[in-house]
Structure formats: structure tokens, C-alpha cells
Amino acid sequence: MRMYKTVFGTVGLALTVLLAAAGESLAAETAKLDSGDTAWMLTSTALVLMMTIPGVALFYGGMVRKKNVLATVVQSFAVTCVMTVLWMVVGYSLAFADGGAVNAFVGGLDKVLLRGIGVNTLSGTIPESVFMTFQMTFAIITPALITGALADRMKFSSLLVFLSLWMIFVYAPITHWVWGGGFLGGAGVLDFAGGTVVHINSGVAALVGAIVLGKRRGYGTENMAPHNLVLSVIGAAMLWVGWFGFNAGSAVAANGTAGMAMAVTQIAAAAAAVSWMIIEWIFRGKPSVLGIVSGAVGGLVAITPAAGFVDPFGALIIGFTAGLVCYWGAVVLKPKLGYDDTLDVFGVHGLGGITGAILTGVFAVEAIGGTKGLLEGNPGQVLIQIEGIAATIAYSAIATFILLKGVGAVMGLRVDEETEVGGLDYNLHGETVQ
């Protein structure tokens, strides 16, 4: 009897060792670096960075008056530099580290100064350093978008302090809510590449900022037409191309999801540009250059939350709808309510993001993203999307207001009248465009 026990014990121990080894081997295989995925994510990261510098810089720079073009362009460049440092120091950790007891709302401090990220540290099938940098480019462009609503009148120093605080206390937590293990992602909110995290978030902050800051001097009485739309067209074109990294890159792999995300991104952008052009042609008599490029950007914004969940037909409808909604926001809503959102950040990014987030719940296809939408018999997904939108709007609006008031109390927000009338280029930076 003892002999049998010894034999069975030995066999059991051997099986345990073999199973443990097999488990470790499977885990190692699962966590294995994929060179194709890594190459695609390196490319996507560069594309998304291009969206801010030079994309947003040129897009915004061309739309302001000549006396403010350098001040506008340098805002995107400076934001890129400052947000890079802040993301490395604390932003990435607050967005993606385990937050422990408060994990549903904000990440922890385990990855402050990128502690624990080495050459061999993986995030799925790619190096975590690549994932971190990819997400860094999102943390760069989101605050940069807000600058368009505050153009022509905000102090450069106050802008940088406000956006730094905003990235830490608004952007990073909302990113965690959706992508870092927080409560919105857990509730089933669909946001493939940043409809809530980037566009609704920045659009709402832009609207609050424009209201708190007040209208530009001469708004409604002076000619404030764009000084160089060629720059804006070039910037918009760079945004369009870079958006493939933004959306298709959010698959975090070189696979069929990335391919479909690229396809629907192209379709939605083109459809929105066409719909804005047509409605402007009908109601204003001429299709403007600024209108068609703004429409394309609106379509890119709207397809962002949906890119990994919808098919080409859904993308077509989302694009056409976004063009109409963003046109209404910029041309009808803004004058009616009387706020001075200089470059229509809320009209394009805020309303475009809201439109795309809701329609993601309508057109989501289970065979593409694993979740059914309204058209496949799941109307509850639309309600989930609306809950995510509402949470993002509420937090972004309240936190942005508090941060602006705090910075304003300490530093002041607006330049003085002489600086604003004379132009920010010379008065803030000592340089001008000839």
C-alpha cells in the first residue's frame, strides 16, 4: 500500500510540475512580442503626433488673424512639449496604473516616472514603452484642441498652467474611466479611439473656456476672417492622414480590426465633408474651402468612437450625419447662443463626438466589435452610450470651470486690451509674420 501511495504521489507531483510548466509556457506565448503589431504601433504613434505638430498647429494657425498666427501655432508646439513631460511624470500612471480602492475613478501611482517599464516590458503584444508613447500622443492632442476656442485673447503662461492641470485632473481620470479599467469601460461604454476621452472632453472644456474667458474684443463688429486658408487646408489634410494612426492604431495590433477601422475612417471623413459642402451650397450659395475641410474633420471626430465597432454602411451614415450636425453647431448654434468659440472646437469636436458616440450605439455590429447595437436588436447600448456622454460632459465642464477660475484668480486669464488689439505675436513673443 505504501508503495502504491509513493508511486501515485510521484506521478501526481510530476503531473503538477508538467502542468505548471505548460501554464508558464502558455503565458509566455500569450505575452510574446509581435513584431508586426509593434511596427504598426510605432507607425501609428508617429502619425498621431503629426496630427498636433504640424496638423493642429497649421489648421488653427491658418484660421486666426495674421497678427496672432505665431501665437496660435506655438501653443500647439508648447503643449506638445509640456504634455510629454507631464505624461511621463504622472499622467500615464493616473490613466493606466491600478488605482486600488479608487480604481473605478483614477489610476494609481505605480508607474510614476514610468517606473517598471523596461525594454522587455510588454503591453499585450507590443512593448509597453510603445503603448505609453502612443497614449502620450492622445494626451498631447486633446489639450491642444482646446486652444482653438481660446485663441486671440488668452495669456500664454496662463494657458500652459491651465492645460497642465487639465491634463492631470481631467484628461487622465476620464481616460482611466474608459480605457484604464474604470467605471465607464466596465459599464460597457463603447469608445474605440476617443470619442468621449478626446473629443467630447476637449469640446466641452473648450466651450466652458470660451464662456469663462469672454468674447474677443471686436467680436461681431470687426472682420475676423482667416488670414491664410491654405495653411488650414494643409493642416486638415495632415489631420486626415494622421487619423489613420489615431483610429486604426487604437486596435493596438496589425489585424482585421485595424483594417476595418481605417476603411470606416476614410468613408466617414469623406461623407461628412460632402454633407457639409452640400448644405452650405444650398443655404449660403457657395461651398467654402473652410466648410469642406471643417466637415471632413467633423466626420473624423464622429467616427472615432465607432471605428472598431461599425461597418462601412454605418460609417457612411455617421459621416453624413456629422457633417450636418457640425455645420449646425458652428453656423447656427454658436451665433444663436452668443458664445465666442474662436475656431469652433465645441461645434466640431464636442458635437461631432457626441453624435459619433450615440450613433456607435446604433450601428455597432457584433461581428466587427463584439457588441450589438440598436439595429441588431440591442437598444440598451444607446442608453449606455448616453450615460458615458453625460458623465464625461458633467465632469469635464465642472472641473474645467474650477481650474479656469483658480488659474484666473492667481495669474489672470486674458491679455490686456493693448496686447489683444496689437496682436499676440509681437506682444507675447516679440515676433511677427511679414
N, C-alpha and C positions, 0 to 999 in steps of 0.2 A: 504493500500500500504506500509506504513511504517513497518507494522507487517511482510509482506512478505519479505521486504528487510532485516529486522532483522533476520528472520529465515534463509534466504539464506546466509546471512553473517556469521551467526553462523555455519551453515553446511559447508560453504567454509573454514572457519578458522579451523574447526575440521578436514576436509579432508587434509588441508595443514599440520597440526600437525601430522596426521597419516602418510602421505606420507614422511614427513621429518624423522619421527621415523623409518619408514620402510627403508628409504635410509641409515640412520645411522646403522640400524641393518644389512643391506646387506653389507655395507662397513666393519663393524666389522667382519662379517662372512668371507668376502673375505680376510681380513688381519689376519685371525685366524692362530695361530701357529699350524703346523702339526708335531706331534712327530716323525712320520716315516721319513718325509723329513729331520727333524733335526738330527735324529740318523744317517741317511745315510751321511749327510754332515759333521758331526763330524768325522765319519769314513774316508771319503774321504780326509778331511783335514790332518789327521794323515798319510794317505797313500802318499799324495803328499809331505809332509815334509820328509818322509822316502826316497823319490827319491833323495833328496840332501844329507841329512845325514841319513844313510851311503851310499846311492846309487851312486850319482855322485862322492863322495869322494873316494870310493873304485874303481869305474870304471876308473877314471882318475889316481888314485894313483898306480894302477897296471900297467899302460901303460908307466909311466915315468921310468927313470933310478933310481937305488937304492939310489943314493946319493941325490935324490930330492923327494922321496916318502912322507916324513913327511911334507915338504913344500907344496906339492900339496894337500895332504889330509886336512891340516889345512886351506887352502884357502876356501874350501867348508864350513868348520865349522865356520870360522870367518865371511864369507859372510852371513851365516845364522843368526848370532848374530847381525851384523851391519844392515842388511836389515830389520830385525824385528823392530829394534828401529826406523829406518827412515820411514818405512811404517806406524808405529803407529803415529809418529810425523806429517808427512806431505804427505807421498806417497799415502795413501788411499784417502785422501781428493782431491789431484790433479787428481786422476784417476776416482773417482766416485761421488764427490760432484758436485753440479750445478755450472757451470762456468760463469753463467750470459751472458754477451755480447760476451765472447770468448768461450762459451760452446762447440762449434764445435771442438775446438782445445785442451783445457785443462780444468780440473775441477777447482772449486773454493777452498776457504779456510774454508768453513763452518765446516768441520769435522777435522780440525787440532787438534792434540792430542785426536782424537776420541770424540770430543765434541758432545753431543746429543745422544750418543749411550749408552743406559742403558739396564737393564735386560729385559725389556719388549719391547724394540725397535725391530721392525721386518723389514726384507728384504724379501718380498714375504711371504712365509710360514715358514721361519726359522728366528732365532734371527739374527739381523744384526751383532752382535759380531762374530757369526759363519761364516757368509758370508765374513766379513772383514778378519778373520783369514785364511779362505780358499784362498782368493785372496792374502793374505800375502805370502802363500807358493809358489805361482806363482812368486811373486816379489822376492822371495829368489832364486828359481832355475834358473831364467833367467840370472841374473848376474853370478851365479855360473858356468853356462855352458861356458861363455866367458873365464873363467880362463884356460880352456883346450888349447886354442890357444896361450896363453901367458906363458905356463909352461916352467920351467927350466931357465928363464932369467929375470923375472920382479921383481922389488923390492916389498916386501910385503907391505910396507907403501904406496907406490905409487898406487899399485893395489887397496887397500881398498879405498883410496881417489877417484880414478878414477871411481870405480864401484858405490860408493856412489853418486857421481854426475850423473853418467849414469842412475841410477835408478830414480832419481828425474827429470832429464831433458830429458830423452829418454824413459825409460820404462813406467813411469806414464802417460805421454801425449799420447803415442801410445795406451796404454790400454784404455784411455778415448776415443780416436778416434773410437775404435772398440766396446767396451762394456759399456762405460760410458755415452753414448748419443752423441758422437762425429760424425764427418762427414763421416767416413768410414762405421760405422754401419748404419747411415742414408741413405747412398748410396746403401745399400743392400749387402755389402761385407759379405760373409759367413765365419765365423771363430768360430767354436763351442767351442774349448778349447785352442786355442793359436798358430795356425799355423803362423800367422803374428805377433801377440803380443809377443810370446815367441821365436819361433824357427827361423823365418826369421830375426827377430830383433836381437837376440843374434848371429846368424850365420854371419850376415853382420858385426856386431860390432867386432866379432872375427877375421874376415878377415882383416878389417881395422887395428885392433890392431896388428895382426901378421906382416902386412906390415910396419906399423909405427915403431914397436919395432925392426924389423930386424931379421935375421936368428940367430939361436943358433950357438955358436962357435963350429966348428967341424961338422956342418950340411953338409951332403953329403960325408964326409970323415971318420967320426967316427961311430962306432957301437952304435946306439941309440935305440936298441931293448927294448921292455918292460921288466921290471925286474921280474914281477910276474903276469902272466895272470890269475892265479886262483882268485886273488883279483878282476880283471876286470870282470871275468865271474860272480862272486858273486854280484858285483856292478850292472852289466847289468840285472841280474835276479831280483834284488830289484827294478831297474827302471821299468822293465816289470810289476811286480806286482803293484807297486805304480801307474803306468799309468792308472790303472782302476779308481783310485780316480781322477786322472787328467782329464780323458775323461768322464767317466760315472758320475763323480761328477759335471761336468760342466752342467749337466741337472738341477742342484740345486733342485732336487726332487727325490724321490724314485718312479720312474714311468717307463712307457714303453720306453721313450726316453733314460733313463739311461741304461736300459737293452739292447737296441739295440747298444748303444754306447760301452758298454762292449763287446758285441759279435764282432762287427766290429774291435775293437781294437785288440782283440786276433787274429783274422783272418789276419789282415794286418801285424802284427808283425811277425807271423809265415811265411807268404808268402814272405816277404822281406828277412828274414833270409835264406829261401830256395833259392831264386833267387840269392842272393849274393854268397851263397855256390856253387851253380851250375856254375855260370860264373867264379868264382875263380878256381874251379876244372878244367874247360875247358882251361882257359888261363894261369894258373900258375901251373897246375899239381896236386895241393893238396888243400883241403879245410882247411883253417886255423881256429883256435879257435877264434882269434881276428876278423876274417872276419865274421863268423856266428853271433857273438854277436853284431858286428857293424851293420850288416844287420838288425837284429831284432830291434835295436834302430832306424835305419833309417825308418823302417816300422811304428814304434810307432810315430815318428815325423810326417810322411806323413799323417797318419790317423787322427791326432789331429784336424785339421780344419774341417775335414769331418765327424767326429764321430757322430754327431747328425743329419746328412743330407743324408747319403748314406745307401744302403742296403748291405747285405753280399757279393753279387757279385761285387759291386763297391769297397768294401774293399779289395777283393781278387786282383783285377786289380791294385788298388792303391799300395798295398803291393808289388806285383811283380815288378811294375814299379820303386818304390822307391828303392828297392834293387839294381837294375841295375844302376839307376842314382847316388845313393850314392857311389857305387863301382867306377863308372867312376870319380866322383868328388875327391875321396880320392886317387885312384891309377893312374889315367891318368891326370886329370886336374891339380892337385897340382904340380906334377913334371914338367909338361909342362910349367906352368906359373912361377914356381920357388919360390913361397912364402912358408914360414915355419909356417904353422898352425899345431902346435905340435901334437895335438890329433884329428885333422880332424873335428873341430867344424863346419866350413863352409861346408865341404863336406857332412857331415851327417845332421846337423841341418839346415843350410842355404839352401842347395839344396833340402834336404828332405822336408823342409817346403814349398819351392816354388812349388815343384812337387805336394804336397798334396793340396795346395791352388788352383792351377789351376785345378786339377782333381776333386776337390769338385764341381767346376762349371760344370764339365762334367757329373758327376754321381749323383748329388743331386736329391733326389726323393721327390716329393711333398707330398706323403702320409706319409713320415717319418718326414721331417723337415719343410714342408710347402712351399718349394721353388722348382720349376722345374729346372733341369739342362739341358745341351745340349742334352742329349739322350731323354729327354721328350719334346724337341721342344723349348728350351729357350737358344739359343746360346749366347744371351746377358749376361748371368750370367758369362760366361768365361771371357768376357771383363771386367766385374765389378771386378772379382777376380784379374785380371791382374792389374787393376788400384790400388787396395788395396796393392798388392805386390810392385808396383812401388813406391807408396807413402811411404811405410814402408822402403824400401831399401834406397831411397833418404834421408829421414830424419835421419835414423839410421846411415848411412855412414857419412854424413856431420857432424852431432852432435858428433858422436864418435871421428872423426878426430880432431875436435876443442877441445874437452875435453882432449884427449890424449896429444895434443900439449901444452895445458895450464898446465896440471899437469907436463908434462916433463920440461917445462920452469921453473917451480917453484921448483920441487923436483927431477927431473930426473926420467927416467923410468926403465932403466936397472941396474942390479947389475954390479959391476966391474968385470974385467976378472978373477981375482984371486978367487972371490966368485963363479962365474959361473963354472969355471973349478973344483974347490974343492967341489962344491955341495952346494945347498941352505940349506939343512937340518942343517948342522953344522954351517955354516957361518951366517945364518939368525936367526936360532932358538936355536943353541947350543945343538942340539940333533942329534942322528943318529940311524939308524936301523942296528942292528947287524946281 
